[in-house]
Amino acid sequence: MTTKELLACITQGATDYIQAAINTKNKADYLKLKKLFDSRWFEARHFDDTELDILTFDWQTLERDRNWWWQLQALPFLSWYTNSLAIQNEEERDRYFSLCVDAIHCWAKNASNNKSSPLVWHDHAAAFRVRNLTNWLAFCHLSMGPLDEEHRVQSLGNIIVDHLDWLHDEKNYSQHTNHGFDQAMIALTIGLMFDRNDFEHYRRCNRERLKDEVSFAFTDEGVHKENSPGYQQMMLGRLRQLKGLAPLGEKEISQTGERYIEKAEAFLRAITLPDGYLPMIGDTQGGEKGLAFCPGEGDYFRLFDYSKSGYVIVKGKNKNIGEFYLLLKNGHLSNYHRHDDDLMLYLWLNGDVVLGDGGLYSHNEKNIIRKFMRSHLAHTTVFIKGRPERNRAKLDNYAKVEVLEGGRQINAESYMFGKRIVRKLFLDRIEEGVLKILDHSPVTPLYLNMYFGAEASLRFLRNNAVTLKFPSSQLHIKTTAEFYSLVSGRGNDIFHSSFGSPRYNLVKDNTRVVLTSPSKKVETIMAFGYERDVTCEG
């Protein structure tokens, strides 16, 4: 199919969609475009700039992280061009348009049929690439004058159809993941932009896929299933993008997305820290802003019960201990982006992460640091010997959480290690800064992994007690378990290492303490608050 044949069928809805979707005054995108085409440097998120001639690049020889390649394979310069058109002068518009065309042809020649080109037909990158290409082509046609007679773009229509055919193939569809959601949404959107009978099978197939993805992606409580606040935020954005299908005539899915938005926003607001940022849990990176919870002036106490989705969150503020945030996570809702974090605790106090989480680090699953970040050792949890199961279908039973005693007790159980492990939290004195924990398993020995925030300073450690100081607070731990090991930085293996990753590809040493008990039951008291008057006694 030629580009002329494709553009002859563009709908009025596509015009409305393009006008709503593209902001033409993005200065950051203008600078990235200029840097790539004028200076031959490619800017990718989380990475240093790379010297790159996008017009002669062979699309295979550079040794780079998978995420870097994932970004490049989407041909992001196409969206940089459309997003900055209003900033470009007339000479730049013409020249950068021509360079975009040349760069697309370079990709088609050196990458499209090259199995050595990293991630060239990655499920997500391919979807984003065809979205960027289609939006760019439609935008230029509508904004800069017809492209029907521009001979250099005539093959691009066929490239778009090739992508739609590839995404249509069941073996390339990543069902029930954020990738599958995007694949279906993008292919449906493109199908709706052009009034062609031979696009009907794209529309029909991806409409059904997208309905299924929306209903699967979130629990009835509005919690996204891919195990981290960062993906909750990202997929809330996807729900909002579904509204963009309305101008294309797709009312049903647009309305379906709206039904989930309110609940998804409520959970994002609940899981956001009091300082407005997301807790670095699972594959969430540090510094990601959430939705602020505004309790008003003065003291407050609030329990957010998302136990059916594997979360319970407690937020409060009082003169005794200041402002605090406690989270229990215990849910294996999806294998995607799964960490071994059943029964984990996260504690934030007066701006300090007291009990934390290792974070993402990278998407290279073979990397030793990434393996640590996904392991139970990068979380404050209880475990037994063995290998945790990451395939939900192979679990003997699913994780459960219950809120009891009017919110004063939380019971959670996990089968992540093949045997039932129970963790009970008693919140009777939580507003005093005292948390009682009972852990139980029929298998011994039991291990407690205490993974502390990045600014923890160890002040006291003996057989069954630990004291740590933070910039604005302090934590005492007293337990019936016994000291097993103190770990920080790289060791001989994962079990003897401890890292944290505040942002992508950045790693720092982190402190954790492991305790163990030959008993089937372990009692732990945590006392936290300002440095003064913090004690486990009483």
C-alpha positions in Angstrom: 0.0 0.0 0.0 1.4 3.4 -1.0 1.3 6.3 1.4 -0.9 8.1 -1.2 -3.5 5.3 -1.0 -3.3 5.3 2.8 -3.7 9.1 3.3 -6.6 9.2 0.8 -8.6 7.4 3.5 -7.7 9.6 6.5 -10.8 10.4 8.5 -12.1 13.7 10.0 -11.8 11.9 13.4 -8.1 11.4 12.7 -7.7 15.1 12.2 -9.4 15.8 15.5 -7.4 13.1 17.2 -4.1 14.4 15.9 -4.9 18.0 16.9 -5.7 16.9 20.4 -2.8 14.5 20.8 0.1 16.6 19.6 1.6 19.6 21.3 3.7 21.5 18.8 5.5 23.8 21.3 7.6 21.4 23.2 11.0 23.0 23.7 12.7 19.9 25.2 11.7 17.9 22.1 13.0 20.6 19.9 16.4 20.6 21.5 16.6 16.8 21.3 15.7 16.9 17.6 18.2 19.6 16.9 20.9 17.7 18.8 20.3 14.6 16.8 20.1 16.1 13.4 22.5 19.0 13.7 25.1 17.7 16.2 24.7 13.9 15.7 24.0 13.2 19.4 21.2 11.0 20.5 19.5 11.7 23.9 17.8 8.8 25.7 16.2 8.9 29.1 18.4 7.6 31.9 21.5 7.5 29.7 24.4 9.8 28.7 24.1 11.2 25.2 25.4 8.9 22.5 27.3 10.2 19.4 25.1 8.9 16.5 24.6 9.7 12.9 21.0 8.5 12.5 21.3 8.8 8.7 24.1 6.3 8.3 23.7 4.2 11.4 24.0 0.4 10.9 21.4 -0.3 13.7 23.4 -3.1 15.3 27.0 -2.4 16.3 26.6 -0.2 19.4 26.9 -1.9 22.8 24.1 -0.4 24.8 21.6 -1.3 27.5 18.3 -2.9 26.3 16.3 0.1 27.5 18.5 2.4 25.3 17.8 0.3 22.3 14.1 0.1 23.2 13.9 3.8 23.1 15.9 4.2 19.8 13.9 1.5 18.0 10.7 3.5 18.5 12.1 6.2 16.2 11.4 8.9 18.8 12.7 11.7 16.6 9.4 11.5 14.7 7.5 12.6 17.7 10.2 15.2 18.5 9.5 16.7 15.1 5.8 17.0 15.5 5.9 18.1 19.1 8.2 21.0 18.2 6.9 22.1 14.8 5.7 25.5 16.1 9.1 26.3 17.5 11.0 25.5 14.3 11.7 28.1 11.7 10.7 27.5 8.1 14.1 26.3 7.0 14.3 23.8 9.9 10.8 22.5 9.2 11.8 21.6 5.6 15.2 20.3 6.5 14.2 18.3 9.5 11.3 16.8 7.6 13.6 15.6 4.9 16.0 14.2 7.5 13.2 12.3 9.2 12.4 10.7 5.9 16.0 9.8 5.4 16.3 8.4 8.9 13.2 6.2 8.4 14.7 4.8 5.2 18.0 4.1 7.0 16.1 2.1 9.6 14.1 0.2 7.0 17.3 -0.7 5.1 19.5 -1.6 8.1 17.1 -2.8 10.8 13.7 -3.9 9.6 14.9 -7.3 8.4 18.1 -7.5 10.4 17.8 -10.0 13.3 21.1 -8.6 14.7 19.5 -5.3 15.3 18.7 -5.3 19.1 15.0 -5.2 19.9 14.0 -4.4 16.4 10.8 -6.3 16.7 10.4 -6.0 20.4 6.6 -6.2 21.2 6.6 -2.7 22.8 9.1 -0.9 20.6 7.4 -2.0 17.5 4.0 -0.7 18.7 5.5 2.7 19.7 7.4 2.9 16.4 4.2 2.4 14.2 2.4 4.9 16.5 5.2 7.5 16.0 5.4 6.9 12.3 1.6 7.1 11.7 1.1 10.2 13.8 4.1 11.9 12.2 2.9 11.0 8.7 -0.8 12.1 9.4 0.3 15.3 11.2 2.7 16.4 8.4 0.0 15.6 5.8 -2.6 17.7 7.6 -0.4 20.5 8.8 2.2 21.0 6.1 0.2 20.2 3.0 -0.6 17.0 1.1 2.2 14.4 0.9 0.4 12.5 -1.9 3.1 13.4 -4.5 6.1 13.2 -2.3 7.8 10.2 -3.8 10.2 9.5 -0.9 7.3 8.9 1.5 5.4 6.5 -0.7 6.9 3.4 0.8 5.9 4.5 4.4 2.3 3.4 4.0 3.5 -0.2 3.4 5.8 0.0 6.5 2.7 0.9 8.6 0.7 -2.0 7.2 3.6 -4.3 7.8 3.6 -3.2 11.5 -0.1 -3.7 11.8 0.1 -7.2 10.3 3.0 -8.0 12.8 1.0 -6.7 15.8 -2.1 -8.6 14.5 -0.2 -11.9 14.6 -1.2 -13.7 17.8 2.4 -14.9 18.5 3.5 -11.3 18.8 0.8 -10.2 21.1 1.8 -9.9 24.8 -1.6 -10.6 26.4 -2.4 -9.2 29.8 0.6 -7.0 30.2 1.1 -3.3 29.8 2.8 -4.1 26.5 -0.3 -5.9 25.3 -2.5 -3.0 26.4 -0.3 -0.6 24.4 -0.2 -2.9 21.4 -4.0 -3.2 21.2 -4.6 0.5 21.9 -2.1 1.7 19.3 -3.3 -0.8 16.6 -6.9 0.1 17.2 -6.2 3.8 17.0 -4.4 3.5 13.7 -7.2 1.3 12.4 -9.8 4.0 13.3 -7.7 6.8 11.6 -8.2 5.4 8.1 -11.6 4.6 6.5 -10.5 1.4 4.8 -12.4 -1.8 4.6 -9.2 -3.8 4.6 -8.4 -2.3 8.1 -11.6 -3.7 9.6 -9.9 -6.9 10.8 -7.3 -4.7 12.7 -10.2 -2.7 14.3 -12.2 -5.7 15.2 -9.3 -7.7 16.7 -7.8 -4.9 18.6 -11.1 -3.6 20.0 -11.7 -7.0 21.6 -8.1 -7.2 22.8 -8.3 -3.8 24.4 -11.5 -4.5 26.1 -9.9 -7.6 27.6 -6.7 -5.7 28.6 -8.6 -2.9 30.4 -10.7 -5.3 32.4 -7.6 -7.5 33.3 -5.1 -4.7 34.0 -6.9 -3.4 37.1 -8.5 -5.0 40.1 -12.0 -4.1 41.1 -10.4 -1.7 43.6 -8.6 0.1 40.8 -5.1 -1.3 41.5 -2.9 -2.1 38.5 -1.7 -5.6 38.7 2.0 -5.1 37.7 3.3 -4.8 41.2 4.5 -1.2 41.6 3.3 2.4 42.1 5.2 3.5 39.1 3.1 1.3 36.8 0.0 2.3 38.6 0.8 5.9 37.5 1.8 4.9 34.0 -1.4 2.8 33.4 -3.6 5.5 34.9 -2.2 7.6 32.1 -3.2 4.9 29.6 -6.7 5.0 30.9 -6.8 8.7 30.3 -5.5 8.1 26.8 -8.5 6.0 26.0 -10.6 9.2 26.1 -8.7 10.1 22.9 -10.5 7.3 21.1 -13.8 9.2 21.3 -13.1 11.6 18.4 -12.3 8.5 16.3 -15.8 7.1 17.0 -14.8 4.6 19.6 -17.2 5.5 22.4 -17.5 2.2 24.3 -13.8 1.7 25.1 -13.4 5.4 25.9 -16.3 5.2 28.4 -14.9 1.9 29.9 -11.6 3.6 30.6 -13.4 6.5 32.4 -15.1 4.0 34.7 -11.7 2.8 36.0 -10.1 6.2 36.3 -11.7 7.4 39.6 -10.7 4.2 41.4 -7.2 4.1 39.9 -6.6 7.7 41.0 -7.9 7.0 44.5 -5.3 4.2 44.9 -2.5 6.3 43.5 -3.4 9.0 45.9 -3.5 6.5 48.8 -0.1 4.9 47.9 1.7 8.3 47.4 3.9 9.3 50.3 3.0 12.3 52.4 5.7 14.3 50.6 4.0 13.8 47.3 6.4 11.3 45.8 5.8 7.6 45.1 7.4 5.0 47.3 10.2 3.3 45.5 8.5 -0.1 45.5 8.9 -2.8 42.9 10.0 -1.3 39.6 9.2 2.3 40.7 12.2 4.7 40.5 13.1 7.3 43.0 11.8 10.9 42.4 8.5 9.9 40.7 5.7 12.3 41.7 2.3 10.8 42.7 -1.0 12.3 43.6 -0.9 14.2 46.8 -3.2 13.1 49.7 -4.4 16.3 51.5 -5.6 15.5 55.0 -5.9 19.1 56.0 -4.3 21.0 58.9 -3.5 19.3 62.1 -3.2 15.6 63.2 -4.8 12.8 61.2 -4.9 9.1 61.0 -6.2 7.1 58.0 -6.1 3.4 57.0 -6.5 2.6 53.3 -7.8 -0.9 52.9 -6.9 -2.3 49.5 -6.5 -5.8 51.0 -8.3 -7.6 48.1 -5.5 -6.2 45.9 -2.7 -7.0 48.3 -2.1 -3.6 49.9 -2.9 -1.9 53.2 -1.6 1.6 53.8 -1.6 3.6 57.0 -0.9 7.4 57.1 -0.9 9.6 60.0 0.5 12.6 61.8 0.7 13.6 65.5 2.9 15.5 67.9 4.3 12.2 69.3 6.1 10.9 66.3 5.4 13.4 63.5 4.1 12.3 60.1 4.3 8.6 59.1 3.4 6.2 56.4 3.3 2.4 56.7 2.6 0.0 53.9 2.1 -3.8 53.8 2.3 -5.4 50.3 1.3 -9.0 49.8 -0.1 -9.8 46.4 1.0 -11.7 43.4 -1.5 -10.4 40.9 0.7 -10.7 37.8 4.0 -12.3 36.8 5.0 -9.1 34.9 7.5 -6.9 36.8 7.1 -9.3 39.7 9.4 -8.9 42.7 9.7 -11.4 45.5 8.1 -9.0 47.9 5.2 -10.8 49.6 4.7 -9.7 53.2 7.0 -6.7 52.8 6.8 -3.6 54.9 7.6 0.0 53.8 8.0 2.7 56.5 8.4 6.4 55.8 8.8 8.8 58.7 9.2 12.6 58.7 10.8 12.6 55.3 13.0 9.5 56.0 12.6 6.2 54.3 13.1 3.9 57.3 12.2 0.5 55.8 12.7 0.7 52.1 12.9 -1.3 48.8 15.8 -1.7 46.4 14.0 -0.3 43.4 14.3 -1.1 39.6 18.0 -0.6 38.7 17.6 -1.9 35.1 15.6 -4.2 32.8 18.6 -6.5 32.3 17.3 -9.6 34.1 20.7 -11.3 33.8 22.4 -8.6 35.8 23.4 -9.6 39.3 22.3 -6.3 40.8 18.9 -6.5 39.0 18.5 -10.0 40.4 19.1 -8.7 43.9 16.6 -5.9 43.4 13.9 -8.3 42.5 14.7 -10.8 45.3 13.2 -10.9 48.8 16.6 -9.7 50.1 15.8 -6.2 48.8 12.6 -5.9 50.9 11.7 -6.0 54.6 10.0 -9.3 54.8 10.0 -12.8 56.3 11.2 -15.9 54.5 12.3 -19.5 54.7 15.0 -21.4 52.8 14.1 -22.1 49.2 13.5 -20.4 45.9 10.6 -18.0 45.7 8.0 -18.8 43.0 7.4 -16.0 40.4 4.9 -17.9 38.3 1.5 -17.3 39.7 0.1 -20.4 38.1 2.5 -22.6 40.1 1.6 -21.3 43.5 -0.1 -23.7 45.9 -2.4 -20.9 47.1 -2.6 -17.2 46.4 -1.5 -14.5 48.9 -4.1 -13.1 51.2 -4.6 -10.0 53.3 -7.3 -9.3 55.9 -7.9 -6.1 57.9 -9.4 -7.1 61.3 -10.4 -5.5 64.6 -11.7 -2.4 63.1 -8.4 -1.7 61.4 -6.2 -2.5 64.4 -4.8 -5.8 63.1 -3.7 -6.9 59.7 -3.2 -10.6 58.8 -1.4 -11.6 55.7 -0.3 -15.0 54.4 2.0 -16.0 51.5 2.9 -19.2 49.7 5.8 -17.6 47.7 8.3 -20.1 49.2 6.0 -23.1 48.7 4.9 -23.2 52.3 2.4 -21.0 54.2 4.0 -18.0 55.9 1.9 -15.7 58.0 2.6 -12.2 59.1 0.4 -10.3 61.5 0.6 -6.6 62.2 -0.8 -5.1 65.4 -1.6 -1.4 65.0 -3.0 -0.7 68.5 -0.1 1.6 69.3 0.9 2.7 65.8 0.1 6.4 66.6 2.6 6.1 69.5 5.2 4.8 67.0 5.0 1.2 68.1 4.4 -1.7 65.7 4.1 -5.3 66.8 4.7 -8.1 64.3 4.1 -11.8 64.6 5.6 -14.1 61.9 4.8 -17.8 61.7 5.6 -20.7 59.5 5.5 -24.5 59.9 9.0 -24.6 58.4 12.1 -23.6 60.3 14.3 -21.7 60.5 12.5 -18.5 59.9 14.5 -15.5 58.6 13.7 -11.8 58.9 15.2 -9.5 56.3 15.3 -5.8 57.4 16.1 -3.6 54.4 16.7 0.0 55.6 16.4 3.3 53.8 19.5 4.8 52.1 20.3 7.2 54.8 20.2 4.7 57.7 23.0 5.0 60.2 23.5 1.9 62.4 23.9 2.9 66.0 23.4 -0.2 68.0 23.4 -4.0 67.2 23.2 -6.9 69.5 21.9 -10.4 69.4 18.2 -9.5 69.2 18.0 -5.7 69.0 18.9 -3.1 66.4 18.9 0.7 66.6 19.2 3.0 63.5 19.3 6.7 63.2 18.0 8.7 60.2 18.2 12.5 59.5 14.9 13.2 61.2 14.0 10.1 63.0 15.1 6.9 64.7 14.1 3.2 64.7 14.5 0.5 67.4 13.9 -3.1 66.7 13.6 -5.8 69.3 12.8 -9.4 68.3 12.8 -13.0 69.5 14.9 -13.9 66.5 18.7 -13.7 66.7 21.2 -11.7 64.7 22.4 -13.6 61.6 24.2 -11.1 59.4 24.8 -7.4 58.6 25.2 -6.7 54.9 26.1 -3.7 52.9 27.4 -3.5 49.3 28.7 -6.2 47.1 29.5 -9.7 48.5 30.4 -13.0 47.0 26.8 -13.7 46.0 23.3 -12.1 46.3 22.7 -13.4 49.8 25.8 -11.5 51.0 25.1 -8.3 49.0 22.9 -5.3 49.5 22.2 -2.5 47.1 19.7 0.3 46.4 19.0 2.1 43.1 17.4 5.5 43.3 17.3 5.9 39.6 17.8 3.8 36.4 21.3 2.3 36.0 22.5 3.9 39.3 23.5 1.6 42.2 24.5 2.4 45.7 25.4 0.3 48.7 22.6 -0.2 51.2 22.4 -1.6 54.7 20.2 -4.6 55.7 20.2 -6.9 58.7 19.2 -10.6 58.6 17.9 -12.3 61.7 16.9 -15.9 62.2 15.0 -18.1 64.6 14.7 -21.9 65.1 11.2 -21.3 66.3 8.1 -21.4 64.1 7.0 -18.1 65.6 8.9 -14.8 65.8 7.7 -11.7 67.6 9.2 -8.3 66.7 8.5 -4.9 68.1 9.5 -1.8 66.1 9.5 1.6 67.8 9.9 4.7 65.6 9.6 8.4 65.9 11.7 11.4 66.6 15.1 10.7 68.0 14.0 11.5 71.5 11.9 9.1 73.6 11.9 6.2 71.2 11.8 2.8 72.9 10.5 -0.7 72.4 9.7 -1.0 76.1 6.2 -0.8 77.6 
